[in-house]
Amino acid sequence: DGLLDKFSLKRSDFTKENLNSFLAGTAYGADQNITFGWIAWATGAEERDDDYFFMLAKTGTDVFCLGLFVEAGATLGSIAASGTSIGSGMVAFGMAASPAGGYPIAISIGGVAVSEVAAVSAIGAAGIGCMAARTSDFLEKDTAKLYKMESKLREGMEKLTKSNIKHFSKHIPNEFANQAKYLSKEALDNKLAKNTFFNPNWTKEQIVSAVEEGYNCLIRQGKTGLQSYKVNGETIKIFIKPDGTFDTAYGLHKLTSEFFGR
């Protein structure tokens, strides 16, 4: 669990098979970066570059290992063109909710996206020592594989229809506001007592994206019925029909008539 915490993940995000792949990718990445692949050679373990969770963990391990080498005393200087210096504590595995079923892939080093780092091989290999240079090379290659797999996942993602979105529109504050202005305060208060909302600071597009992400992640896990899904620091509820099709979704925020200017 401690390892998953570092990746801003939790066990419920994975099936057993995916969790095993994630742990195997972490072990393989650590072996490749630190012990020069000796354990893989001794055990016959192979890289699973067609396994998303394996490559997700391996790429993250590349980032963490690079951080260890930097902390050990190697000086990176600045990343070409960006001018961003990477010093103590600057290396991080930054998570962002991707639309591929909630799988986190956005990796950053000192605030510079790995996609940019990988594209220009700009970690200054000549100046950071042999170990960090090797890891830089692994990071570039692994990131390219990961983003290629992410693109395929995006293509296979289930999109919500207009009808699906209409089912949870009353839980979107801005959508509900269109109805609220025609209600008496008493009628509005009665409706608000029975209703909950998505984060009022989210746009409709952000809400739809969050629900879409949660739905795809849950159906990949074989979940049905009323489910909780955490996205962008918020817990939302998603109901999936027994046949796996989308039913509805809602947030957990309670709003008062004052929010709607009454």
Buried (B, 14 or more C-beta within 10 A) or exposed (E): EEEBEEBBBEEEBBEEEBBEBBBBBBBBBBBBBBEEBEBBEEEEBEBBBEBBBBBBBBBBBBBBBBBBBBEEEBEBEBBBEBEBEBEEEBBBBBBEBBBBBBBBBEBBBBEBBBBBBBEEEBBBBEEBBEBBBBBBBBBBBBBBBBBEBBEEBEEEBBEBEEEBBEBBBBBBBBBBBEEBEEBEEEEBEEBBEEBBBBBBEBEBEBBBBBBBBBBBBBBBBEBBEEBEBBBEEBEBBBBBEEEEEBBBBBBBBEBEBEBBEB
